[in-house]
């Protein structure tokens, strides 16, 4: 993310070497993001399978986290919720995800029908 932040602010020049470094950084960020999503889904599944019991406070935190989007969904006038303007043509949602392309759709499906966690009284 530190490398990707070098793109911030309009008007910065972009040479071929910088472009190559940014492509590599973006690829790494995508890979790590999908891996974290997949690991989180696995942990949740194992917690349910092992019949772990959560406190009411922990269950509330988990429920609140379920309600947050996995990626920005608010768009207006070619701006994403983060405020970065769109540059160039939009890419397919699965572009550049290689072997982890299934992770976000799987996680979204799990959030639609989450496994039931046990909560202590």
HELIX and SHEET records of a PDB file:
HELIX    1   1 UNK A    4  UNK A    7  5                                   4    
HELIX    2   2 UNK A   16  UNK A   49  1                                  34    
HELIX    3   3 UNK A   56  UNK A   66  1                                  11    
HELIX    4   4 UNK A   98  UNK A  100  5                                   3    
HELIX    5   5 UNK A  102  UNK A  112  1                                  11    
SHEET    1   A 2 UNK A  53  UNK A  54  0                                        
SHEET    2   A 2 UNK A 118  UNK A 119  1                                        
SHEET    1   B 2 UNK A  75  UNK A  76  0                                        
SHEET    2   B 2 UNK A  79  UNK A  80 -1                                        
END                                                                             
